[in-house]
């Protein structure tokens, strides 16, 4: 997820990144073939806290960094120095001449790929421009904010042949990957229903100290729907085989008012601060029901405003033979295996169902951000480029998961009307395999 970090938090994050990265670098070094290919050459667009962290992991994976881009010069300078320290003092070129200066960077012929770590509003445009310029793309979440942008990603990936990957780190959490393997091996039987949500008080991230809105705050001001669907929906979509034997066909959304945002502004900023006049379209809580072509239902919740302890994404799955729920503490119940009416830790099944990525690379991923997920995102993106694609989470998945944002907004604005979800696979979902 994106975050605005203070100096202390940033130092703690980069320190953790250094520890994880040292292990990651060691792992990659041990696995390098004798005839090592030339290092991949990456640029980063958006070097705030999130982009800088992904830059750190990429450097530790042995890539070259010819160029970096950010509209804020202090962020760019910090990232340039970080890259220089990792590259024997060789400083990457910097691009900071306005919000479109990344396009000048994309003209370079010494870039194979870019990582996008900007605010969400810019993700799709930069990704599309990059693929059209011949660069592979790793994009932070969500991948797009409008249906036109969703289709733009799909068409750019298809027409250019470049690798596009959505940086959805929750999809790499060990328990969620284990559930996916259990589904594929029939432990759940037929899956019927899933619940998931992003419930995390993020109001402190929506405002600068002077009351100016951050990119998160601008989203809450402008959008009424679920503005951050992929952390919760992504793993569930993979469980249910979305775009691989099934697809999401329609949704309906309902929303509360925005009392929590109004209360936060009233309590934290002076009466004469311009932010007091901002009218937020974003609700305190949004609930979306999604129907799939195979008759399954996904209950998706989004709440970044309600006062509560930190919670974050949650995931639950129901099948005819088993049930899983992270709200209970990563607990599973399997008919005929678990004790009657008694949940048990999913770790009890790790020996048989743990994903091989975690079995092989647990020590290297340990300490990396988002429960180790960031390590695997970077690793699998680089591996996909070297293999010529595809990536594990390509443009079709990114478009489908991200489309919940504009469609939930439209549903709410129109009085909770049902919205059709486009088939971004263009009919290929029926024959595709999970």
Secondary structure, 3 states (H helix, E strand, C coil): CCCCCCHHHHHHHHHHHHHHHHHHHHHHHHHCCCCCCCCCEEEEECCCHHHHHHHHHHHHCCCEEEEEECCCHHHHHHHHHHHHHHCCCCCCEEECCCCCCHHHHCCCCCCCEEEECCCHHHHHHHHHHHHHCCCEEEECCCCCCCHHHHHHHHHHHHHHCCCEEECCHHHHCHHHHHHHHHHHCCCCCCEEEEEEEEECCCHHHCECCCCCECHHHHHHHHCCCCCCCHHHHHHHHHHCCECCCECEEEEEEEECCCHHHHHHHHHHCCCCCHHHHCCCCCCCCEEEEEEECCCCEEEEEEECCCCCCCCEEEEEEEECCEEEEHHHCCEEEECCCCCCCCCEEHHHHHHHHCCHHHHHHHHHHCCCCCCCHHHHHHHHHHHHHHHCCCCCCCHHHHHHHHHHHHHHHHHHHCCCCCEECCCCCCCHHHCCCC
